[in-house]
């Protein structure tokens, strides 16, 4: 599972520590740093990978300049809102930020909201990876692990040797693995082949 | 975060994972009361460079961006070269030796042993080819590029070469060396029968984990710091050449 990083920007000591206690029990969450009253956090963002910031409304309003210069931060922001907060600034904060934890939320709903965040992150990462082999490529990895030469694979799959070579190249490119033995271990740990099925000859 | 004024012994004591980093800067424990800055200066190490590398090493979320762009590329190339020697002369042979010992004391079948041995030999071979390509082609090119761009009139031959070559070519072929190590760990933990020498088995898995993390950090340094800076220099040099 991917680890998502959080910072907390909340003036209130009690609220901050309380939220921290809940967050620390959720797998996949890593709270990098807490920022209390007036602690500047803008420069921290410049040299740390922060996936999400959880902020109070006052703190959000105070940082309006930061969000104007870096609007992409809005996507990373989770707002903590109280029930009675209805001032103008607050309304703006709630319009700009869609992820909101309410003060009256119970433990389960806070955890669910955070887990939703983590799930979206995980999905994005999977889409980024492009590491998935096509079914054809998977078949070829399996045959390579069984000790077949490119020629033998070509014959078996009714492909030209050239096509098999191209597949092999693409596979190595996707996985970052060149050697037959490396592909074999990859195939075993991805359940493409069992150790029993693997060629007993030392792969070339 | 580590800072320059803290005593070096405290920094290392509190962050024992830094140990493999020290030899790359020619630093050895036995620091006495000296601060990070004093230790670095005594050994001719650029303190700011050390701090950036050490902080990035300790905290995966730390981006060593701004600080690292201030150092001569030569400093970075030296560091990369000594990291390579650490991999090939210490880290890999150590894992290999333990892995062989582990296999000797196991009940693995001949086939499983052959599989592991061939795998590790091939991995080592590819690893060394990868590093020596970098050392023979990329790093000298980086040094030459830095030298040429410091000149008032760069060597026209080099400018010519720049028209056909760019560091981004290298980026495309940059293999991720840590992936196969992850597979090896998974093979041991999940697929192979249990090893009798549990202690040694744990040591191997730990060593693999440390090496993997180190390789990821190293690739990050190359991909996120070195390559963008080199690309920037290339652009500057090409532009100045086309202006004339």
Interface residues (C-beta under 8 A of the other chain):
Chain A: X5 X30 X32 X46 X47 X48 X49 X50 X175 X176 X177 X178 X179 X180 X181 X182 X184 X185 X186 X188 X189 X195 X198 X200 X202 X203
Chain B: X59 X60 X61 X62 X63 X64 X65 X66 X111 X112 X114 X115 X118 X119 X121 X122 X123 X125 X126 X175 X176 X177 X179 X180 X183 X184 X186 X187 X190 X191 X192
